Amino acid sequence: MRTLSQYRSFPRPVQLLLLNQLTINIGFYMLIPYLAAHLSEGLGLATWLVGLILGVRNFSQQGMFLIGGSLADRFGYKPLIVAGCALRTAGFVLLGLVDSVPALIAASAATGFAGALFNPAVRAYLAQDSGERRVEAFALFSVFYQTGILLGPLIGLALTGVSFRLTCLVAAGVFALLTILQIRALPQRGGKASEPSGPVLVQWRSILGNRPFVLFSAAMTGSYVLSFQVYLALPLQARLVAPTDLGATSVVAAVFAVSGLVTILGQLRVTTWCRARWGPGRSISGGLVVLAAAFLPLAAAEVAVPVLGGAGAATAVGVSALLLAAAVLALGTAVVFPFEMDTIVALSGDRLVATHYGLYNTVCGVGILLGNLGTGWVLGAARSAGLPAAPWLVLAAIGLACAIALRALRRAGLLPAEQALAVRGGRHRLGRPRPVSAPVASRS
């Protein structure tokens, strides 16, 4: 099997990191999809309290990525991975045992902050130990990541059928075992010895002064707004196209299944093809165009057979459009992700890599929040105005605008040379090298 042979070709620490990410996602997704129902139905909390508790988890992760990345660069990658797994263990135990709102908020914050601790560290560690094979390593990372997302909810469904407390304790046990495994088997790693050891605020100003990195982060925010619609716009559309609650739930499950299977089965092939024919820079721009195109079937379906028409044809066309959109979104993400992660390291100048990942995720997290707020408003307003295709066209336009912005950055010489990235990612050398005219982190 191609995935297995690729996996075995990497050094042991990389193999361990990939297995860790698979297990992290299994443990996380066996619990989180069922948390809202537990809070509202099991504990009888008001809807606004459920939203608050879940919102705290999201903020404590997305908003604290920069803190986690900075700590990883200062104290090493392994301690932050261990601390994140241990904190999530405690958070999941609390979620299963407490029922007071303050305790639930504390538990939710702990589970979120745990992700902020280990996510930048894992990516920086993987980038360092995979060396010139970063693109391949991140392609495999995507496969393992998505496999965990697929398996976790299935395991959680069986456990939650017994009790939600059992689900929490099993998930906590998974992270407890991961904590022990990291301590015993994961070698210590950190950034380069030449990295600055001054105050954290000075390091942050240094990164914010890295103009190519900041502009790249801003341009890529749209890709996260689009890919995260699998959690917002697509499920909302499923509620419209399916005639019953059971049907809508089944459609949403199918959407996630299609998305996961496209990534698992296609990621390595897509990365190899893109690296050979497009190169890193064109792959990211092309992937953004693919993400934009994912919403066109939904717009076309609204025009051809309006969802609110109520006919069987509307359901069939609507469900088909949703599944096609999910598949194309997954394909676009598969195109972008490995080259995106490699570009962040290149723009960092191999210094403060975890902090760069942390800031990048924070910027994208803010973009996701604003994008979801805007998408939710546009979906409602367009439906009320009798323009149901408009939101999908707006989302497609966002993807195209980001692709154009990225192309402009590349033409201006603000991104790493195409050839240099291609050499690091593999043996293909595509395009003429272009100088990076703006300073990177190592010169700031």
C-alpha positions, -999 to 999 in steps of 0.1 A, spaced: 0 0 0 14 34 -11 6 52 22 22 25 43 54 24 22 56 62 23 51 61 61 79 35 66 103 56 45 104 84 71 125 84 103 110 71 135 102 104 151 81 114 120 63 81 121 55 86 157 42 121 151 19 108 123 5 81 145 1 106 173 -20 129 151 -42 99 141 -47 90 177 -52 126 188 -80 131 162 -96 97 171 -97 108 208 -109 143 200 -136 134 175 -150 105 195 -162 131 220 -166 166 205 -194 158 179 -216 147 208 -208 174 233 -235 198 222 -262 172 225 -249 162 260 -249 198 272 -284 206 259 -303 173 263 -283 154 289 -277 184 312 -306 205 301 -286 237 296 -300 266 277 -290 270 240 -270 302 248 -250 284 275 -242 255 251 -230 281 226 -209 298 253 -192 266 264 -184 255 228 -173 291 219 -149 291 248 -133 259 235 -129 274 200 -115 307 213 -91 290 238 -76 271 209 -77 294 179 -69 325 200 -40 309 218 -21 293 189 4 321 190 11 315 227 15 278 221 39 284 192 60 308 212 62 284 241 73 256 218 101 277 203 113 287 237 111 254 256 112 228 228 86 209 208 83 178 230 74 195 263 45 214 246 32 182 229 33 164 263 17 193 281 -11 196 255 -19 159 257 -19 159 295 -41 190 296 -66 175 272 -67 144 294 -77 165 323 -102 185 303 -120 154 290 -122 138 324 -138 170 337 -163 171 308 -175 136 318 -177 142 356 -189 177 362 -223 194 355 -219 229 368 -215 257 342 -183 271 356 -167 237 357 -178 229 322 -164 262 310 -131 255 326 -130 220 311 -139 233 277 -112 260 279 -87 233 289 -95 211 259 -91 240 236 -59 254 251 -44 219 249 -48 220 211 -31 254 210 -2 239 229 5 209 208 -6 218 173 21 244 164 47 222 181 37 191 161 39 209 128 72 225 136 86 192 148 73 174 117 88 201 94 122 199 111 126 161 112 113 155 76 139 179 62 138 181 24 107 158 23 84 183 41 58 183 14 56 145 14 54 145 53 26 170 54 7 151 27 9 120 49 0 141 79 -32 151 61 -41 115 54 -36 105 91 -54 136 103 -85 129 82 -85 92 90 -88 101 127 -117 124 119 -135 96 102 -129 69 128 -134 90 159 -171 98 155 -179 61 148 -162 50 180 -178 78 199 -212 69 186 -209 34 200 -196 46 233 -222 74 236 -249 48 231 -238 35 265 -232 68 282 -215 101 274 -194 98 306 -179 66 292 -171 84 260 -153 112 279 -133 87 301 -122 66 271 -112 97 252 -93 109 283 -76 75 284 -65 78 248 -48 111 256 -33 98 288 -17 70 268 -5 95 243 11 116 271 30 86 284 41 76 248 54 111 241 74 111 274 90 77 267 94 76 229 95 111 214 130 126 211 135 161 223 135 187 195 136 225 193 143 253 170 177 263 158 202 274 184 206 308 166 170 317 173 166 348 194 161 342 231 148 377 239 114 387 251 84 371 234 70 405 224 102 412 205 99 379 186 63 387 178 72 421 164 100 404 144 75 380 128 49 408 122 77 427 104 81 397 80 60 413 53 59 383 29 47 360 57 20 384 69 7 390 33 8 352 26 -12 346 58 -38 372 49 -41 358 13 -46 323 26 -73 332 51 -99 328 24 -89 291 19 -99 284 55 -131 303 52 -140 281 22 -129 247 35 -147 253 69 -180 256 51 -182 219 54 -191 226 90 -215 255 84 -230 262 49 -231 226 37 -249 212 68 -274 241 67 -280 234 30 -286 197 39 -314 208 63 -330 225 33 -327 198 7 -336 168 29 -373 163 37 -368 149 72 -344 154 102 -332 118 97 -326 125 60 -307 157 68 -285 139 94 -278 112 68 -268 138 42 -245 155 66 -229 122 75 -224 115 38 -208 149 32 -182 142 59 -176 107 46 -171 119 11 -147 146 23 -127 122 44 -125 95 17 -113 119 -10 -85 130 13 -75 96 25 -75 80 -9 -63 109 -30 -39 131 -10 -6 114 -19 -15 111 -56 -27 147 -57 5 160 -41 27 140 -64 8 151 -95 8 188 -84 45 189 -75 54 173 -108 32 195 -131 26 228 -112 52 233 -85 44 246 -50 33 282 -59 10 272 -87 -3 244 -67 -15 267 -39 -31 291 -64 -46 262 -83 -60 247 -51 -77 280 -43 -94 279 -77 -105 244 -70 -119 254 -36 -138 283 -54 -152 259 -80 -166 236 -52 -195 260 -47 -205 263 -83 -226 230 -83 -246 244 -54 -253 276 -72 -262 257 -104 -285 234 -85 -303 264 -69 -309 279 -104 -319 246 -121 -341 231 -94 -349 255 -65 -345 238 -32 -376 252 -17 -397 239 -46 -402 208 -25 -402 183 -54 -383 150 -53 -361 163 -81 -350 192 -59 -339 168 -32 -320 146 -56 -303 175 -73 -296 192 -40 -280 162 -24 -259 154 -55 -247 190 -55 -238 188 -18 -218 156 -22 -200 170 -53 -192 202 -34 -178 182 -5 -156 162 -28 -142 192 -46 -136 211 -13 -116 181 -1 -97 179 -34 -88 216 -32 -77 213 4 -55 183 -6 -39 204 -33 -32 233 -10 -22 219 24 12 203 20 26 232 -1 10 257 22 27 242 53 61 241 35 58 277 24 53 288 60 86 272 70 103 288 40 90 322 48 101 318 84 137 314 73 137 282 95 136 304 126 108 305 152 89 280 131 64 270 157 56 307 164 51 313 127 26 284 126 9 297 157 5 332 143 -7 318 110 -33 296 127 -45 326 148 -49 348 117 -68 321 99 -89 314 130 -100 351 130 -107 348 93 -129 317 99 -148 335 127 -155 365 105 -161 344 74 -187 322 93 -205 352 106 -206 367 71 -216 334 55 -244 329 80 -258 364 73 -255 361 35 -272 327 35 -302 341 54 -304 374 35 -301 358 1 -328 333 8 -351 360 20 -344 381 -11 -351 352 -34 -315 349 -45 -305 315 -31 -276 310 -55 -259 343 -44 -241 329 -13 -224 302 -33 -212 327 -59 -199 350 -32 -179 321 -17 -165 312 -51 -155 348 -56 -136 347 -23 -116 318 -35 -108 334 -68 -98 367 -51 -74 347 -28 -59 329 -58 -53 363 -76 -38 378 -45 -14 348 -41 -4 351 -78 3 388 -73 25 380 -43 44 355 -63 49 378 -93 61 406 -70 88 382 -56 73 382 -21 71 344 -19 100 319 -19 115 310 -53 94 284 -70 124 263 -78 138 264 -43 106 251 -28 103 224 -54 138 211 -47 129 209 -9 97 191 -16 112 165 -40 132 161 -71 111 181 -95 124 215 -105 98 235 -121 98 271 -134 125 297 -134 137 308 -100 126 341 -88 143 361 -60 126 369 -28 130 406 -28 114 412 7 132 403 39 122 371 57 122 364 94 159 356 96 167 392 84 142 411 105 
